[in-house]
């Protein structure tokens, strides 16, 4: 069930107990991938897990802008502060407190949102006022491989989901995320280590590969949802 295309009577009749909230980002993904990549992928994984799962779930409208200030030197990037994301998601969760929903899973598609969503999930679960459990889930962790940024795996998933929106895959000007030195994290903008914005080599990406990665992520989310239901 998708909340935004359902009537209130349909929602009332189904009475879903689990809400899947896709959280993405609008940010540069190299010269070949759309700026909405993280939202596109998170939304699609949530939708497929809902469609194929056995739980009473509902997919909430995706949040398309996340925490991405380090990409802001590239045109097309939008960003909000961690505080804004936290407050906005908290309010969305609070609005579910009087519904049939008992558990909320943040289906996160953007690494920059991760810490904020993880802290919020713990805060929601420990609060006695809303009676909800919340969890962060990330497809990047579920596939158990280095995803990169507009690299091979992410590009492959896009070629599976929306091939018409993907340009000619390129080699990133960085092969790994270069912001850690001697155990410390440098506060760097992406263009400081990757001029074209991509991290990893996407030239070998295929739609078939992307389908397999996507299915692995969907299966993992489905399993996780059953675990926390």
C-alpha positions in Angstrom: 0.0 0.0 0.0 1.2 3.5 -0.9 -0.1 6.2 1.4 -0.1 9.0 -1.1 -2.3 7.0 -3.6 -4.7 5.6 -1.1 -7.9 7.1 0.3 -8.3 7.5 4.1 -11.0 4.7 4.0 -8.5 2.3 2.3 -5.9 3.1 5.0 -8.5 2.6 7.7 -9.6 -0.7 6.2 -6.1 -2.1 5.9 -4.9 -0.7 9.2 -1.2 -1.1 8.5 1.1 -1.8 11.4 4.4 -1.0 9.8 5.3 2.2 8.0 8.2 2.3 5.5 9.6 5.9 5.2 12.0 6.3 2.3 14.5 9.0 3.0 16.7 10.1 0.1 18.7 13.1 -1.1 18.9 15.5 -4.0 22.6 15.8 -4.8 25.1 15.4 -7.5 25.9 11.9 -8.6 28.6 12.4 -11.1 28.0 13.5 -14.7 25.9 10.3 -15.6 23.5 9.7 -12.7 20.4 11.8 -11.7 20.5 14.1 -8.7 17.6 12.2 -7.3 19.4 8.8 -7.2 19.2 8.3 -3.5 15.5 9.0 -3.4 14.8 6.9 -6.5 16.5 3.9 -5.1 15.1 4.2 -1.5 11.6 4.6 -2.8 11.8 1.7 -5.2 13.2 -0.7 -2.5 10.5 0.3 -0.1 7.8 -0.2 -2.7 9.0 -3.6 -3.8 9.5 -4.8 -0.2 5.9 -3.7 0.5 4.6 -5.3 -2.6 6.2 -8.7 -2.0 6.2 -8.9 1.8 3.7 -10.6 4.0 3.5 -7.9 6.6 0.8 -5.2 6.9 2.9 -2.4 5.7 2.4 1.0 4.1 4.9 3.1 2.1 4.9 6.7 3.2 5.8 9.5 0.7 9.5 9.7 0.2 11.6 12.6 1.6 13.6 13.9 -1.3 16.1 16.2 0.4 18.6 15.1 3.0 21.9 16.2 4.6 24.3 16.8 1.8 26.3 20.0 2.3 29.5 18.5 1.1 28.1 18.2 -2.4 26.9 21.8 -2.6 29.6 23.0 -5.0 27.8 21.0 -7.7 24.7 22.4 -9.5 21.5 20.7 -8.6 22.4 19.8 -5.0 19.9 20.6 -2.3 20.5 20.1 1.4 19.0 20.6 4.9 20.7 20.6 8.2 20.7 17.5 10.4 18.5 19.4 12.9 16.0 20.2 10.2 15.9 16.6 9.0 15.6 15.3 12.5 12.7 17.7 13.4 10.8 17.0 10.2 11.0 13.2 10.4 10.2 13.4 14.1 7.0 15.3 13.3 6.0 12.8 10.6 6.5 9.9 13.1 4.5 11.8 15.7 1.6 12.1 13.3 1.4 8.3 13.2 1.1 7.9 16.9 -2.7 7.8 16.8 -2.8 5.5 13.8 -2.7 1.7 13.5 1.1 1.9 12.9 3.3 0.4 15.6 6.7 0.4 13.8 8.4 2.8 11.5 11.4 1.8 9.4 13.5 4.6 7.9 14.5 3.3 4.5 17.6 5.4 4.0 19.2 5.8 0.6 21.8 8.5 1.5 24.8 8.0 3.8 24.7 11.6 5.0 21.3 11.0 6.6 22.5 7.9 8.5 23.6 9.2 11.9 20.7 11.6 12.2 18.1 8.8 11.4 19.9 6.4 13.7 19.8 8.8 16.7 16.2 9.7 16.0 15.1 6.0 15.7 16.5 5.4 19.2 14.9 8.6 20.5 11.5 7.5 19.1 11.7 4.0 20.5 12.7 5.2 23.9 10.0 7.8 24.2 6.9 6.6 26.0 4.7 9.3 24.6 4.1 7.9 21.0 4.0 4.2 21.6 6.1 3.5 18.4 9.2 1.6 17.6 11.5 3.1 14.9 14.5 1.7 13.1 17.0 2.9 10.5 17.7 0.5 7.5 20.1 1.2 4.7 20.5 -0.7 1.4 24.1 0.2 1.2 24.8 -1.9 4.3 22.4 -4.7 3.2 24.3 -5.5 0.0 27.5 -6.0 1.9 29.7 -4.4 -0.7 31.3 -1.0 -1.2 28.7 1.0 -3.0 30.8 4.2 -3.7 29.1 7.3 -5.0 27.7 7.0 -8.6 30.0 4.0 -8.8 29.4 0.6 -10.3 26.8 -0.8 -7.9 24.7 2.3 -7.6 24.8 3.0 -11.3 23.9 -0.7 -12.0 20.8 -0.3 -9.8 19.8 2.8 -11.7 20.2 1.0 -15.0 17.8 -1.6 -13.7 15.3 0.9 -12.3 15.4 3.9 -14.7 17.8 3.4 -17.6 16.5 6.3 -19.5 17.6 8.7 -16.7 21.2 7.4 -16.8 23.9 8.8 -19.0 27.1 7.2 -20.2 28.7 5.8 -17.0 32.2 7.2 -16.2 35.2 6.5 -14.0 35.1 8.7 -11.0 37.9 11.1 -10.3 38.3 9.3 -7.0 38.1 5.5 -6.5 37.2 5.8 -2.8 35.8 8.4 -0.5 38.9 10.4 0.5 38.0 12.2 3.7 39.8 10.2 6.3 43.4 10.8 7.2 45.3 9.3 10.2 42.0 8.2 11.8 40.5 11.7 11.5 37.7 12.9 9.2 38.4 16.0 7.2 35.5 18.3 6.5 35.9 18.4 2.8 33.7 19.2 -0.2 33.4 16.4 -2.7 34.9 18.4 -5.5 38.1 18.6 -3.4 38.9 15.0 -4.2 36.6 14.1 -7.1 36.3 16.8 -9.8 33.5 15.0 -11.6 31.7 14.1 -8.4 31.8 10.4 -8.8 33.6 7.9 -6.5 34.3 4.6 -8.1 34.4 3.2 -11.6 30.9 2.8 -13.1 31.9 1.8 -16.6 31.3 -1.9 -15.9 27.8 -1.4 -14.5 24.9 -3.4 -16.1 21.2 -3.6 -15.6 21.4 -7.3 -14.9 23.9 -6.7 -12.2 21.7 -3.9 -10.8 18.7 -6.2 -10.8 20.6 -8.7 -8.6 21.8 -6.0 -6.2 18.3 -4.5 -6.0 16.7 -7.9 -5.2 19.3 -8.5 -2.5 18.4 -5.2 -0.9 14.6 -5.9 -1.2 15.0 -9.3 0.3 17.1 -7.9 3.2 14.5 -5.2 3.9 11.7 -7.7 3.8 13.6 -9.9 6.3 14.3 -7.0 8.5 10.7 -5.8 8.5 9.5 -9.3 9.5 12.1 -9.3 12.3 10.8 -6.1 13.8 7.1 -6.6 13.1 
